[in-house]
Amino acid sequence: MVVLITIIQMLSMVINLYVWVVIIAALITWVRPDPYNPIVQTLNRLTEPVYTYIRRYIPTVIGGIDLSPVILILALQFVELLLSNILRTL
């Protein structure tokens, strides 16, 4: 039981961290950073595979604005809410 609670808490922390990575990556795209910057490359490596998966199934560009980060954040928040509800029932 304690192990399951610990795993759920760790998953929640990872989801929170990834939400911040998505937010930072989305904000950085507004300023057109150097694509050879290691931080920018790391953020792209962490976010682009998930964005590509979302874009494959949902049309995310509306009026020239890519909404895949917003969709991803909403999905992650839903998963985190689900995990917290599971944790409360234990």
N, C-alpha and C positions, 0 to 999 in steps of 0.2 A: 504494500500500500504506500509506504513512504517512498519507495523507488518510483512508483507511478506519479506521485505528486511532484517529485523532483524532476522527472522527465517533462511533465507538463509545464512546470515553471521555467525550465531551460528552453523549451520550445517557444514559450511566450517571450522570453528575453531575446531569442534569435529573431523572432518576428518583429519585435520592436526595433531592433538594430537594423534589420533589412528595410523597414519602413523609412528610417532615417537615411539610409543609403539611397533609396529611391527619391526621396525629397531632395537630397543634396545633388544627385545626378540630374534631376529635372531642373533645378535652379542653375546649375552650371551650364546647361545647354542654352540658356538665355544670353550668356556673355561670349559665346563662341571661343572656348579655350583652345589652347594648343593641343592637337590630338596626340602629340608625342609625349605629353606630360604623363608621368607614371600614375599620378592620382586619377587623372581623367581616364587613362586606360584601364585602371583597376575598377573604377565605377562603371565603365562601359562593359567590362567583362562580367561584372556582377549583375547588371540590369538588362542588358540587351537580349540574352537568351530568353528571359521571361517575357520581355516586351514582344519579341518575335512570336512566341507562342500565343500571346494574347492577340496580336495583330492577325494571326492566321485565322482565328475564329470570329473575331469581332472587328468591324470596321471602326478604327479608332481615330482617324484623322477627320476632323470636322472643321471646316473653314480654315484649314492650314494649321490647326492646333492639334497636336498628338495627345490624345486622352488616355493612352495606355498606362502612364504612371498613376493617373487618378483611379483607373479601373483596378490596377494592381494594389494600390493602397486600400481601396474599399474591400477587395477580396481578402487581403491580409488582416484587416481589422475584423472582418467577419469570422475568420478562422480563429483569431485571438479571442473574440467574444465567445465563440463556441468552446474553446479550451478553458476559458475562465468559468463558464457554466458547468463544464465537466468537473472542474476542480472543486467548485462549490458543492457539488453533489457527493463528493467523496468524503 
